[in-house]
Amino acid sequence: MTTVHVAASEPGAQFLAPHQIVPLLIGATVDEVERELVLQTLARCDGNRTRASRVLGLSVRTLRNKIRIYAASGIDVPAYQD
């Protein structure tokens, strides 16, 4: 699946309506969708894991474990930015 990361902090970043998102999800696995959700939430939270975990409804430990798996797979994970 080809994905495009758009962080909210980028100039001109646009948000998609639900009817625009669903077609993008067709053909993706649940793991791929979850990974994108985690990575984009982290980007929108400027890499703040505590805030991202609250938004996602996960414990910080669970989020950290997911991030560790993604990083070990060679996936770029948004870093914390002040």
mmCIF file of the N, C-alpha and C atoms, coordinates in Angstrom:
data_MODEL
# 
_entry.id   MODEL 
# 
loop_
_atom_site.group_PDB 
_atom_site.id 
_atom_site.type_symbol 
_atom_site.label_atom_id 
_atom_site.label_alt_id 
_atom_site.label_comp_id 
_atom_site.label_asym_id 
_atom_site.label_entity_id 
_atom_site.label_seq_id 
_atom_site.pdbx_PDB_ins_code 
_atom_site.Cartn_x 
_atom_site.Cartn_y 
_atom_site.Cartn_z 
_atom_site.occupancy 
_atom_site.B_iso_or_equiv 
_atom_site.pdbx_formal_charge 
_atom_site.auth_seq_id 
_atom_site.auth_comp_id 
_atom_site.auth_asym_id 
_atom_site.auth_atom_id 
_atom_site.pdbx_PDB_model_num 
ATOM 1   N N  . MET A 1 1  ? 0.841   -1.179 0.000  1.00 0.00 ? 1  MET A N  1 
ATOM 2   C CA . MET A 1 1  ? 0.000   0.000  0.000  1.00 0.00 ? 1  MET A CA 1 
ATOM 3   C C  . MET A 1 1  ? 0.885   1.240  0.000  1.00 0.00 ? 1  MET A C  1 
ATOM 4   N N  . THR A 1 2  ? 0.581   2.202  -0.819 1.00 0.00 ? 2  THR A N  1 
ATOM 5   C CA . THR A 1 2  ? 1.315   3.457  -0.859 1.00 0.00 ? 2  THR A CA 1 
ATOM 6   C C  . THR A 1 2  ? 0.640   4.443  0.073  1.00 0.00 ? 2  THR A C  1 
ATOM 7   N N  . THR A 1 3  ? 1.443   5.070  0.936  1.00 0.00 ? 3  THR A N  1 
ATOM 8   C CA . THR A 1 3  ? 0.872   6.006  1.897  1.00 0.00 ? 3  THR A CA 1 
ATOM 9   C C  . THR A 1 3  ? 1.527   7.360  1.759  1.00 0.00 ? 3  THR A C  1 
ATOM 10  N N  . VAL A 1 4  ? 0.802   8.368  2.152  1.00 0.00 ? 4  VAL A N  1 
ATOM 11  C CA . VAL A 1 4  ? 1.304   9.726  2.136  1.00 0.00 ? 4  VAL A CA 1 
ATOM 12  C C  . VAL A 1 4  ? 1.117   10.294 3.523  1.00 0.00 ? 4  VAL A C  1 
ATOM 13  N N  . HIS A 1 5  ? 2.213   10.746 4.135  1.00 0.00 ? 5  HIS A N  1 
ATOM 14  C CA . HIS A 1 5  ? 2.149   11.343 5.459  1.00 0.00 ? 5  HIS A CA 1 
ATOM 15  C C  . HIS A 1 5  ? 1.977   12.849 5.312  1.00 0.00 ? 5  HIS A C  1 
ATOM 16  N N  . VAL A 1 6  ? 0.962   13.384 5.945  1.00 0.00 ? 6  VAL A N  1 
ATOM 17  C CA . VAL A 1 6  ? 0.754   14.832 5.956  1.00 0.00 ? 6  VAL A CA 1 
ATOM 18  C C  . VAL A 1 6  ? 0.615   15.250 7.412  1.00 0.00 ? 6  VAL A C  1 
ATOM 19  N N  . ALA A 1 7  ? 1.629   15.915 7.912  1.00 0.00 ? 7  ALA A N  1 
ATOM 20  C CA . ALA A 1 7  ? 1.592   16.383 9.292  1.00 0.00 ? 7  ALA A CA 1 
ATOM 21  C C  . ALA A 1 7  ? 0.788   17.667 9.367  1.00 0.00 ? 7  ALA A C  1 
ATOM 22  N N  . ALA A 1 8  ? 0.059   17.839 10.458 1.00 0.00 ? 8  ALA A N  1 
ATOM 23  C CA . ALA A 1 8  ? -0.783  19.025 10.621 1.00 0.00 ? 8  ALA A CA 1 
ATOM 24  C C  . ALA A 1 8  ? 0.032   20.302 10.660 1.00 0.00 ? 8  ALA A C  1 
ATOM 25  N N  . SER A 1 9  ? 1.286   20.204 11.050 1.00 0.00 ? 9  SER A N  1 
ATOM 26  C CA . SER A 1 9  ? 2.114   21.401 11.156 1.00 0.00 ? 9  SER A CA 1 
ATOM 27  C C  . SER A 1 9  ? 2.634   21.888 9.804  1.00 0.00 ? 9  SER A C  1 
ATOM 28  N N  . GLU A 1 10 ? 2.452   21.088 8.741  1.00 0.00 ? 10 GLU A N  1 
ATOM 29  C CA . GLU A 1 10 ? 2.907   21.509 7.419  1.00 0.00 ? 10 GLU A CA 1 
ATOM 30  C C  . GLU A 1 10 ? 1.992   22.603 6.884  1.00 0.00 ? 10 GLU A C  1 
ATOM 31  N N  . PRO A 1 11 ? 2.573   23.627 6.260  1.00 0.00 ? 11 PRO A N  1 
ATOM 32  C CA . PRO A 1 11 ? 1.728   24.662 5.662  1.00 0.00 ? 11 PRO A CA 1 
ATOM 33  C C  . PRO A 1 11 ? 0.824   24.068 4.596  1.00 0.00 ? 11 PRO A C  1 
ATOM 34  N N  . GLY A 1 12 ? -0.442  24.438 4.633  1.00 0.00 ? 12 GLY A N  1 
ATOM 35  C CA . GLY A 1 12 ? -1.381  23.962 3.631  1.00 0.00 ? 12 GLY A CA 1 
ATOM 36  C C  . GLY A 1 12 ? -1.869  22.542 3.842  1.00 0.00 ? 12 GLY A C  1 
ATOM 37  N N  . ALA A 1 13 ? -1.580  21.952 5.014  1.00 0.00 ? 13 ALA A N  1 
ATOM 38  C CA . ALA A 1 13 ? -2.049  20.593 5.287  1.00 0.00 ? 13 ALA A CA 1 
ATOM 39  C C  . ALA A 1 13 ? -3.574  20.596 5.280  1.00 0.00 ? 13 ALA A C  1 
ATOM 40  N N  . GLN A 1 14 ? -4.163  19.566 4.661  1.00 0.00 ? 14 GLN A N  1 
ATOM 41  C CA . GLN A 1 14 ? -5.612  19.487 4.567  1.00 0.00 ? 14 GLN A CA 1 
ATOM 42  C C  . GLN A 1 14 ? -6.104  18.238 5.268  1.00 0.00 ? 14 GLN A C  1 
ATOM 43  N N  . PHE A 1 15 ? -7.321  18.323 5.796  1.00 0.00 ? 15 PHE A N  1 
ATOM 44  C CA . PHE A 1 15 ? -7.933  17.190 6.454  1.00 0.00 ? 15 PHE A CA 1 
ATOM 45  C C  . PHE A 1 15 ? -8.964  16.582 5.508  1.00 0.00 ? 15 PHE A C  1 
ATOM 46  N N  . LEU A 1 16 ? -9.062  15.265 5.520  1.00 0.00 ? 16 LEU A N  1 
ATOM 47  C CA . LEU A 1 16 ? -10.000 14.576 4.648  1.00 0.00 ? 16 LEU A CA 1 
ATOM 48  C C  . LEU A 1 16 ? -11.277 14.246 5.412  1.00 0.00 ? 16 LEU A C  1 
ATOM 49  N N  . ALA A 1 17 ? -12.393 14.337 4.729  1.00 0.00 ? 17 ALA A N  1 
ATOM 50  C CA . ALA A 1 17 ? -13.679 13.950 5.297  1.00 0.00 ? 17 ALA A CA 1 
ATOM 51  C C  . ALA A 1 17 ? -13.766 12.425 5.309  1.00 0.00 ? 17 ALA A C  1 
ATOM 52  N N  . PRO A 1 18 ? -14.607 11.850 6.189  1.00 0.00 ? 18 PRO A N  1 
ATOM 53  C CA . PRO A 1 18 ? -14.710 10.384 6.256  1.00 0.00 ? 18 PRO A CA 1 
ATOM 54  C C  . PRO A 1 18 ? -15.002 9.724  4.914  1.00 0.00 ? 18 PRO A C  1 
ATOM 55  N N  . HIS A 1 19 ? -15.848 10.328 4.073  1.00 0.00 ? 19 HIS A N  1 
ATOM 56  C CA . HIS A 1 19 ? -16.153 9.702  2.776  1.00 0.00 ? 19 HIS A CA 1 
ATOM 57  C C  . HIS A 1 19 ? -14.949 9.729  1.840  1.00 0.00 ? 19 HIS A C  1 
ATOM 58  N N  . GLN A 1 20 ? -13.942 10.560 2.138  1.00 0.00 ? 20 GLN A N  1 
ATOM 59  C CA . GLN A 1 20 ? -12.723 10.580 1.337  1.00 0.00 ? 20 GLN A CA 1 
ATOM 60  C C  . GLN A 1 20 ? -11.691 9.594  1.877  1.00 0.00 ? 20 GLN A C  1 
ATOM 61  N N  . ILE A 1 21 ? -11.797 9.258  3.140  1.00 0.00 ? 21 ILE A N  1 
ATOM 62  C CA . ILE A 1 21 ? -10.817 8.379  3.781  1.00 0.00 ? 21 ILE A CA 1 
ATOM 63  C C  . ILE A 1 21 ? -11.093 6.910  3.474  1.00 0.00 ? 21 ILE A C  1 
ATOM 64  N N  . VAL A 1 22 ? -12.345 6.505  3.529  1.00 0.00 ? 22 VAL A N  1 
ATOM 65  C CA . VAL A 1 22 ? -12.690 5.088  3.369  1.00 0.00 ? 22 VAL A CA 1 
ATOM 66  C C  . VAL A 1 22 ? -12.126 4.493  2.083  1.00 0.00 ? 22 VAL A C  1 
ATOM 67  N N  . PRO A 1 23 ? -12.238 5.141  0.927  1.00 0.00 ? 23 PRO A N  1 
ATOM 68  C CA . PRO A 1 23 ? -11.652 4.544  -0.282 1.00 0.00 ? 23 PRO A CA 1 
ATOM 69  C C  . PRO A 1 23 ? -10.132 4.347  -0.180 1.00 0.00 ? 23 PRO A C  1 
ATOM 70  N N  . LEU A 1 24 ? -9.466  5.174  0.608  1.00 0.00 ? 24 LEU A N  1 
ATOM 71  C CA . LEU A 1 24 ? -8.019  5.023  0.780  1.00 0.00 ? 24 LEU A CA 1 
ATOM 72  C C  . LEU A 1 24 ? -7.675  3.795  1.619  1.00 0.00 ? 24 LEU A C  1 
ATOM 73  N N  . LEU A 1 25 ? -8.616  3.339  2.432  1.00 0.00 ? 25 LEU A N  1 
ATOM 74  C CA . LEU A 1 25 ? -8.377  2.211  3.323  1.00 0.00 ? 25 LEU A CA 1 
ATOM 75  C C  . LEU A 1 25 ? -8.627  0.861  2.653  1.00 0.00 ? 25 LEU A C  1 
ATOM 76  N N  . ILE A 1 26 ? -9.404  0.860  1.598  1.00 0.00 ? 26 ILE A N  1 
ATOM 77  C CA . ILE A 1 26 ? -9.742  -0.397 0.925  1.00 0.00 ? 26 ILE A CA 1 
ATOM 78  C C  . ILE A 1 26 ? -8.469  -1.013 0.355  1.00 0.00 ? 26 ILE A C  1 
ATOM 79  N N  . GLY A 1 27 ? -8.253  -2.273 0.683  1.00 0.00 ? 27 GLY A N  1 
ATOM 80  C CA . GLY A 1 27 ? -7.063  -2.980 0.227  1.00 0.00 ? 27 GLY A CA 1 
ATOM 81  C C  . GLY A 1 27 ? -5.931  -2.960 1.235  1.00 0.00 ? 27 GLY A C  1 
ATOM 82  N N  . ALA A 1 28 ? -6.093  -2.198 2.308  1.00 0.00 ? 28 ALA A N  1 
ATOM 83  C CA . ALA A 1 28 ? -5.058  -2.127 3.348  1.00 0.00 ? 28 ALA A CA 1 
ATOM 84  C C  . ALA A 1 28 ? -5.383  -3.123 4.454  1.00 0.00 ? 28 ALA A C  1 
ATOM 85  N N  . THR A 1 29 ? -4.355  -3.649 5.073  1.00 0.00 ? 29 THR A N  1 
ATOM 86  C CA . THR A 1 29 ? -4.570  -4.541 6.211  1.00 0.00 ? 29 THR A CA 1 
ATOM 87  C C  . THR A 1 29 ? -4.842  -3.704 7.455  1.00 0.00 ? 29 THR A C  1 
ATOM 88  N N  . VAL A 1 30 ? -5.393  -4.348 8.468  1.00 0.00 ? 30 VAL A N  1 
ATOM 89  C CA . VAL A 1 30 ? -5.661  -3.653 9.727  1.00 0.00 ? 30 VAL A CA 1 
ATOM 90  C C  . VAL A 1 30 ? -4.343  -3.148 10.333 1.00 0.00 ? 30 VAL A C  1 
ATOM 91  N N  . ASP A 1 31 ? -3.286  -3.926 10.218 1.00 0.00 ? 31 ASP A N  1 
ATOM 92  C CA . ASP A 1 31 ? -1.979  -3.496 10.736 1.00 0.00 ? 31 ASP A CA 1 
ATOM 93  C C  . ASP A 1 31 ? -1.486  -2.238 10.031 1.00 0.00 ? 31 ASP A C  1 
ATOM 94  N N  . GLU A 1 32 ? -1.679  -2.178 8.715  1.00 0.00 ? 32 GLU A N  1 
ATOM 95  C CA . GLU A 1 32 ? -1.257  -0.988 7.959  1.00 0.00 ? 32 GLU A CA 1 
ATOM 96  C C  . GLU A 1 32 ? -2.064  0.247  8.361  1.00 0.00 ? 32 GLU A C  1 
ATOM 97  N N  . VAL A 1 33 ? -3.360  0.056  8.522  1.00 0.00 ? 33 VAL A N  1 
ATOM 98  C CA . VAL A 1 33 ? -4.225  1.173  8.916  1.00 0.00 ? 33 VAL A CA 1 
ATOM 99  C C  . VAL A 1 33 ? -3.851  1.645  10.327 1.00 0.00 ? 33 VAL A C  1 
ATOM 100 N N  . GLU A 1 34 ? -3.638  0.700  11.237 1.00 0.00 ? 34 GLU A N  1 
ATOM 101 C CA . GLU A 1 34 ? -3.245  1.054  12.602 1.00 0.00 ? 34 GLU A CA 1 
ATOM 102 C C  . GLU A 1 34 ? -1.918  1.810  12.611 1.00 0.00 ? 34 GLU A C  1 
ATOM 103 N N  . ARG A 1 35 ? -0.957  1.322  11.852 1.00 0.00 ? 35 ARG A N  1 
ATOM 104 C CA . ARG A 1 35 ? 0.354   1.974  11.799 1.00 0.00 ? 35 ARG A CA 1 
ATOM 105 C C  . ARG A 1 35 ? 0.222   3.410  11.299 1.00 0.00 ? 35 ARG A C  1 
ATOM 106 N N  . GLU A 1 36 ? -0.543  3.604  10.238 1.00 0.00 ? 36 GLU A N  1 
ATOM 107 C CA . GLU A 1 36 ? -0.746  4.955  9.716  1.00 0.00 ? 36 GLU A CA 1 
ATOM 108 C C  . GLU A 1 36 ? -1.417  5.855  10.740 1.00 0.00 ? 36 GLU A C  1 
ATOM 109 N N  . LEU A 1 37 ? -2.416  5.320  11.435 1.00 0.00 ? 37 LEU A N  1 
ATOM 110 C CA . LEU A 1 37 ? -3.120  6.098  12.456 1.00 0.00 ? 37 LEU A CA 1 
ATOM 111 C C  . LEU A 1 37 ? -2.164  6.500  13.569 1.00 0.00 ? 37 LEU A C  1 
ATOM 112 N N  . VAL A 1 38 ? -1.345  5.570  14.024 1.00 0.00 ? 38 VAL A N  1 
ATOM 113 C CA . VAL A 1 38 ? -0.375  5.862  15.085 1.00 0.00 ? 38 VAL A CA 1 
ATOM 114 C C  . VAL A 1 38 ? 0.643   6.903  14.604 1.00 0.00 ? 38 VAL A C  1 
ATOM 115 N N  . LEU A 1 39 ? 1.201   6.707  13.427 1.00 0.00 ? 39 LEU A N  1 
ATOM 116 C CA . LEU A 1 39 ? 2.234   7.620  12.929 1.00 0.00 ? 39 LEU A CA 1 
ATOM 117 C C  . LEU A 1 39 ? 1.686   9.020  12.664 1.00 0.00 ? 39 LEU A C  1 
ATOM 118 N N  . GLN A 1 40 ? 0.503   9.106  12.093 1.00 0.00 ? 40 GLN A N  1 
ATOM 119 C CA . GLN A 1 40 ? -0.063  10.426 11.821 1.00 0.00 ? 40 GLN A CA 1 
ATOM 120 C C  . GLN A 1 40 ? -0.507  11.122 13.100 1.00 0.00 ? 40 GLN A C  1 
ATOM 121 N N  . THR A 1 41 ? -0.983  10.358 14.077 1.00 0.00 ? 41 THR A N  1 
ATOM 122 C CA . THR A 1 41 ? -1.333  10.965 15.363 1.00 0.00 ? 41 THR A CA 1 
ATOM 123 C C  . THR A 1 41 ? -0.081  11.488 16.044 1.00 0.00 ? 41 THR A C  1 
ATOM 124 N N  . LEU A 1 42 ? 0.998   10.716 16.007 1.00 0.00 ? 42 LEU A N  1 
ATOM 125 C CA . LEU A 1 42 ? 2.266   11.185 16.575 1.00 0.00 ? 42 LEU A CA 1 
ATOM 126 C C  . LEU A 1 42 ? 2.730   12.466 15.889 1.00 0.00 ? 42 LEU A C  1 
ATOM 127 N N  . ALA A 1 43 ? 2.609   12.513 14.572 1.00 0.00 ? 43 ALA A N  1 
ATOM 128 C CA . ALA A 1 43 ? 3.021   13.707 13.833 1.00 0.00 ? 43 ALA A CA 1 
ATOM 129 C C  . ALA A 1 43 ? 2.178   14.916 14.237 1.00 0.00 ? 43 ALA A C  1 
ATOM 130 N N  . ARG A 1 44 ? 0.882   14.722 14.368 1.00 0.00 ? 44 ARG A N  1 
ATOM 131 C CA . ARG A 1 44 ? -0.007  15.824 14.752 1.00 0.00 ? 44 ARG A CA 1 
ATOM 132 C C  . ARG A 1 44 ? 0.217   16.266 16.194 1.00 0.00 ? 44 ARG A C  1 
ATOM 133 N N  . CYS A 1 45 ? 0.727   15.365 17.002 1.00 0.00 ? 45 CYS A N  1 
ATOM 134 C CA . CYS A 1 45 ? 1.038   15.692 18.407 1.00 0.00 ? 45 CYS A CA 1 
ATOM 135 C C  . CYS A 1 45 ? 2.500   16.089 18.559 1.00 0.00 ? 45 CYS A C  1 
ATOM 136 N N  . ASP A 1 46 ? 3.158   16.409 17.460 1.00 0.00 ? 46 ASP A N  1 
ATOM 137 C CA . ASP A 1 46 ? 4.564   16.823 17.458 1.00 0.00 ? 46 ASP A CA 1 
ATOM 138 C C  . ASP A 1 46 ? 5.470   15.816 18.151 1.00 0.00 ? 46 ASP A C  1 
ATOM 139 N N  . GLY A 1 47 ? 5.164   14.534 17.995 1.00 0.00 ? 47 GLY A N  1 
ATOM 140 C CA . GLY A 1 47 ? 5.986   13.473 18.562 1.00 0.00 ? 47 GLY A CA 1 
ATOM 141 C C  . GLY A 1 47 ? 5.782   13.257 20.054 1.00 0.00 ? 47 GLY A C  1 
ATOM 142 N N  . ASN A 1 48 ? 4.845   13.973 20.663 1.00 0.00 ? 48 ASN A N  1 
ATOM 143 C CA . ASN A 1 48 ? 4.588   13.835 22.097 1.00 0.00 ? 48 ASN A CA 1 
ATOM 144 C C  . ASN A 1 48 ? 3.814   12.534 22.333 1.00 0.00 ? 48 ASN A C  1 
ATOM 145 N N  . ARG A 1 49 ? 4.492   11.544 22.900 1.00 0.00 ? 49 ARG A N  1 
ATOM 146 C CA . ARG A 1 49 ? 3.911   10.215 23.066 1.00 0.00 ? 49 ARG A CA 1 
ATOM 147 C C  . ARG A 1 49 ? 2.764   10.194 24.072 1.00 0.00 ? 49 ARG A C  1 
ATOM 148 N N  . THR A 1 50 ? 2.879   10.989 25.123 1.00 0.00 ? 50 THR A N  1 
ATOM 149 C CA . THR A 1 50 ? 1.812   11.018 26.128 1.00 0.00 ? 50 THR A CA 1 
ATOM 150 C C  . THR A 1 50 ? 0.528   11.555 25.520 1.00 0.00 ? 50 THR A C  1 
ATOM 151 N N  . ARG A 1 51 ? 0.641   12.660 24.793 1.00 0.00 ? 51 ARG A N  1 
ATOM 152 C CA . ARG A 1 51 ? -0.540  13.250 24.168 1.00 0.00 ? 51 ARG A CA 1 
ATOM 153 C C  . ARG A 1 51 ? -1.098  12.316 23.093 1.00 0.00 ? 51 ARG A C  1 
ATOM 154 N N  . ALA A 1 52 ? -0.230  11.729 22.287 1.00 0.00 ? 52 ALA A N  1 
ATOM 155 C CA . ALA A 1 52 ? -0.677  10.813 21.227 1.00 0.00 ? 52 ALA A CA 1 
ATOM 156 C C  . ALA A 1 52 ? -1.372  9.592  21.831 1.00 0.00 ? 52 ALA A C  1 
ATOM 157 N N  . SER A 1 53 ? -0.851  9.070  22.926 1.00 0.00 ? 53 SER A N  1 
ATOM 158 C CA . SER A 1 53 ? -1.475  7.901  23.551 1.00 0.00 ? 53 SER A CA 1 
ATOM 159 C C  . SER A 1 53 ? -2.869  8.237  24.065 1.00 0.00 ? 53 SER A C  1 
ATOM 160 N N  . ARG A 1 54 ? -3.056  9.446  24.583 1.00 0.00 ? 54 ARG A N  1 
ATOM 161 C CA . ARG A 1 54 ? -4.395  9.863  25.035 1.00 0.00 ? 54 ARG A CA 1 
ATOM 162 C C  . ARG A 1 54 ? -5.360  9.957  23.859 1.00 0.00 ? 54 ARG A C  1 
ATOM 163 N N  . VAL A 1 55 ? -4.903  10.562 22.760 1.00 0.00 ? 55 VAL A N  1 
ATOM 164 C CA . VAL A 1 55 ? -5.747  10.699 21.569 1.00 0.00 ? 55 VAL A CA 1 
ATOM 165 C C  . VAL A 1 55 ? -6.143  9.327  21.033 1.00 0.00 ? 55 VAL A C  1 
ATOM 166 N N  . LEU A 1 56 ? -5.202  8.397  21.027 1.00 0.00 ? 56 LEU A N  1 
ATOM 167 C CA . LEU A 1 56 ? -5.442  7.064  20.474 1.00 0.00 ? 56 LEU A CA 1 
ATOM 168 C C  . LEU A 1 56 ? -6.168  6.131  21.442 1.00 0.00 ? 56 LEU A C  1 
ATOM 169 N N  . GLY A 1 57 ? -6.221  6.505  22.717 1.00 0.00 ? 57 GLY A N  1 
ATOM 170 C CA . GLY A 1 57 ? -6.848  5.634  23.709 1.00 0.00 ? 57 GLY A CA 1 
ATOM 171 C C  . GLY A 1 57 ? -5.978  4.448  24.076 1.00 0.00 ? 57 GLY A C  1 
ATOM 172 N N  . LEU A 1 58 ? -4.669  4.633  24.011 1.00 0.00 ? 58 LEU A N  1 
ATOM 173 C CA . LEU A 1 58 ? -3.699  3.590  24.353 1.00 0.00 ? 58 LEU A CA 1 
ATOM 174 C C  . LEU A 1 58 ? -2.911  4.006  25.587 1.00 0.00 ? 58 LEU A C  1 
ATOM 175 N N  . SER A 1 59 ? -2.333  3.041  26.255 1.00 0.00 ? 59 SER A N  1 
ATOM 176 C CA . SER A 1 59 ? -1.394  3.390  27.322 1.00 0.00 ? 59 SER A CA 1 
ATOM 177 C C  . SER A 1 59 ? -0.092  3.855  26.672 1.00 0.00 ? 59 SER A C  1 
ATOM 178 N N  . VAL A 1 60 ? 0.670   4.636  27.389 1.00 0.00 ? 60 VAL A N  1 
ATOM 179 C CA . VAL A 1 60 ? 1.960   5.101  26.869 1.00 0.00 ? 60 VAL A CA 1 
ATOM 180 C C  . VAL A 1 60 ? 2.852   3.897  26.591 1.00 0.00 ? 60 VAL A C  1 
ATOM 181 N N  . ARG A 1 61 ? 2.786   2.897  27.433 1.00 0.00 ? 61 ARG A N  1 
ATOM 182 C CA . ARG A 1 61 ? 3.605   1.691  27.247 1.00 0.00 ? 61 ARG A CA 1 
ATOM 183 C C  . ARG A 1 61 ? 3.248   0.975  25.947 1.00 0.00 ? 61 ARG A C  1 
ATOM 184 N N  . THR A 1 62 ? 1.955   0.827  25.663 1.00 0.00 ? 62 THR A N  1 
ATOM 185 C CA . THR A 1 62 ? 1.529   0.178  24.421 1.00 0.00 ? 62 THR A CA 1 
ATOM 186 C C  . THR A 1 62 ? 1.998   0.969  23.212 1.00 0.00 ? 62 THR A C  1 
ATOM 187 N N  . LEU A 1 63 ? 1.848   2.296  23.276 1.00 0.00 ? 63 LEU A N  1 
ATOM 188 C CA . LEU A 1 63 ? 2.311   3.140  22.171 1.00 0.00 ? 63 LEU A CA 1 
ATOM 189 C C  . LEU A 1 63 ? 3.814   3.004  21.992 1.00 0.00 ? 63 LEU A C  1 
ATOM 190 N N  . ARG A 1 64 ? 4.558   3.024  23.096 1.00 0.00 ? 64 ARG A N  1 
ATOM 191 C CA . ARG A 1 64 ? 6.011   2.878  23.022 1.00 0.00 ? 64 ARG A CA 1 
ATOM 192 C C  . ARG A 1 64 ? 6.397   1.543  22.381 1.00 0.00 ? 64 ARG A C  1 
ATOM 193 N N  . ASN A 1 65 ? 5.686   0.474  22.733 1.00 0.00 ? 65 ASN A N  1 
ATOM 194 C CA . ASN A 1 65 ? 5.977   -0.837 22.145 1.00 0.00 ? 65 ASN A CA 1 
ATOM 195 C C  . ASN A 1 65 ? 5.702   -0.847 20.636 1.00 0.00 ? 65 ASN A C  1 
ATOM 196 N N  . LYS A 1 66 ? 4.624   -0.205 20.212 1.00 0.00 ? 66 LYS A N  1 
ATOM 197 C CA . LYS A 1 66 ? 4.324   -0.113 18.782 1.00 0.00 ? 66 LYS A CA 1 
ATOM 198 C C  . LYS A 1 66 ? 5.409   0.681  18.058 1.00 0.00 ? 66 LYS A C  1 
ATOM 199 N N  . ILE A 1 67 ? 5.832   1.787  18.662 1.00 0.00 ? 67 ILE A N  1 
ATOM 200 C CA . ILE A 1 67 ? 6.883   2.619  18.072 1.00 0.00 ? 67 ILE A CA 1 
ATOM 201 C C  . ILE A 1 67 ? 8.176   1.815  17.936 1.00 0.00 ? 67 ILE A C  1 
ATOM 202 N N  . ARG A 1 68 ? 8.491   1.035  18.943 1.00 0.00 ? 68 ARG A N  1 
ATOM 203 C CA . ARG A 1 68 ? 9.704   0.216  18.914 1.00 0.00 ? 68 ARG A CA 1 
ATOM 204 C C  . ARG A 1 68 ? 9.656   -0.783 17.756 1.00 0.00 ? 68 ARG A C  1 
ATOM 205 N N  . ILE A 1 69 ? 8.497   -1.393 17.543 1.00 0.00 ? 69 ILE A N  1 
ATOM 206 C CA . ILE A 1 69 ? 8.333   -2.351 16.439 1.00 0.00 ? 69 ILE A CA 1 
ATOM 207 C C  . ILE A 1 69 ? 8.482   -1.641 15.097 1.00 0.00 ? 69 ILE A C  1 
ATOM 208 N N  . TYR A 1 70 ? 7.849   -0.474 14.969 1.00 0.00 ? 70 TYR A N  1 
ATOM 209 C CA . TYR A 1 70 ? 7.939   0.278  13.713 1.00 0.00 ? 70 TYR A CA 1 
ATOM 210 C C  . TYR A 1 70 ? 9.388   0.671  13.422 1.00 0.00 ? 70 TYR A C  1 
ATOM 211 N N  . ALA A 1 71 ? 10.081  1.185  14.426 1.00 0.00 ? 71 ALA A N  1 
ATOM 212 C CA . ALA A 1 71 ? 11.472  1.618  14.245 1.00 0.00 ? 71 ALA A CA 1 
ATOM 213 C C  . ALA A 1 71 ? 12.365  0.431  13.861 1.00 0.00 ? 71 ALA A C  1 
ATOM 214 N N  . ALA A 1 72 ? 12.131  -0.722 14.482 1.00 0.00 ? 72 ALA A N  1 
ATOM 215 C CA . ALA A 1 72 ? 12.927  -1.911 14.176 1.00 0.00 ? 72 ALA A CA 1 
ATOM 216 C C  . ALA A 1 72 ? 12.683  -2.384 12.735 1.00 0.00 ? 72 ALA A C  1 
ATOM 217 N N  . SER A 1 73 ? 11.506  -2.046 12.191 1.00 0.00 ? 73 SER A N  1 
ATOM 218 C CA . SER A 1 73 ? 11.167  -2.406 10.813 1.00 0.00 ? 73 SER A CA 1 
ATOM 219 C C  . SER A 1 73 ? 11.681  -1.380 9.808  1.00 0.00 ? 73 SER A C  1 
ATOM 220 N N  . GLY A 1 74 ? 12.345  -0.341 10.310 1.00 0.00 ? 74 GLY A N  1 
ATOM 221 C CA . GLY A 1 74 ? 12.895  0.673  9.427  1.00 0.00 ? 74 GLY A CA 1 
ATOM 222 C C  . GLY A 1 74 ? 11.931  1.786  9.073  1.00 0.00 ? 74 GLY A C  1 
ATOM 223 N N  . ILE A 1 75 ? 10.831  1.891  9.797  1.00 0.00 ? 75 ILE A N  1 
ATOM 224 C CA . ILE A 1 75 ? 9.832   2.934  9.537  1.00 0.00 ? 75 ILE A CA 1 
ATOM 225 C C  . ILE A 1 75 ? 10.217  4.181  10.316 1.00 0.00 ? 75 ILE A C  1 
ATOM 226 N N  . ASP A 1 76 ? 10.164  5.335  9.639  1.00 0.00 ? 76 ASP A N  1 
ATOM 227 C CA . ASP A 1 76 ? 10.461  6.600  10.307 1.00 0.00 ? 76 ASP A CA 1 
ATOM 228 C C  . ASP A 1 76 ? 9.329   6.962  11.256 1.00 0.00 ? 76 ASP A C  1 
ATOM 229 N N  . VAL A 1 77 ? 9.689   7.202  12.511 1.00 0.00 ? 77 VAL A N  1 
ATOM 230 C CA . VAL A 1 77 ? 8.721   7.577  13.535 1.00 0.00 ? 77 VAL A CA 1 
ATOM 231 C C  . VAL A 1 77 ? 8.940   9.038  13.892 1.00 0.00 ? 77 VAL A C  1 
ATOM 232 N N  . PRO A 1 78 ? 7.876   9.852  13.880 1.00 0.00 ? 78 PRO A N  1 
ATOM 233 C CA . PRO A 1 78 ? 8.039   11.268 14.216 1.00 0.00 ? 78 PRO A CA 1 
ATOM 234 C C  . PRO A 1 78 ? 8.669   11.456 15.597 1.00 0.00 ? 78 PRO A C  1 
ATOM 235 N N  . ALA A 1 79 ? 9.684   12.275 15.654 1.00 0.00 ? 79 ALA A N  1 
ATOM 236 C CA . ALA A 1 79 ? 10.380  12.550 16.906 1.00 0.00 ? 79 ALA A CA 1 
ATOM 237 C C  . ALA A 1 79 ? 9.719   13.712 17.631 1.00 0.00 ? 79 ALA A C  1 
ATOM 238 N N  . TYR A 1 80 ? 9.919   13.776 18.937 1.00 0.00 ? 80 TYR A N  1 
ATOM 239 C CA . TYR A 1 80 ? 9.356   14.855 19.738 1.00 0.00 ? 80 TYR A CA 1 
ATOM 240 C C  . TYR A 1 80 ? 9.968   16.183 19.321 1.00 0.00 ? 80 TYR A C  1 
ATOM 241 N N  . GLN A 1 81 ? 9.109   17.196 19.167 1.00 0.00 ? 81 GLN A N  1 
ATOM 242 C CA . GLN A 1 81 ? 9.563   18.531 18.786 1.00 0.00 ? 81 GLN A CA 1 
ATOM 243 C C  . GLN A 1 81 ? 9.001   19.523 19.789 1.00 0.00 ? 81 GLN A C  1 
ATOM 244 N N  . ASP A 1 82 ? 9.851   20.407 20.286 1.00 0.00 ? 82 ASP A N  1 
ATOM 245 C CA . ASP A 1 82 ? 9.387   21.433 21.228 1.00 0.00 ? 82 ASP A CA 1 
ATOM 246 C C  . ASP A 1 82 ? 8.592   22.495 20.535 1.00 0.00 ? 82 ASP A C  1 
# 
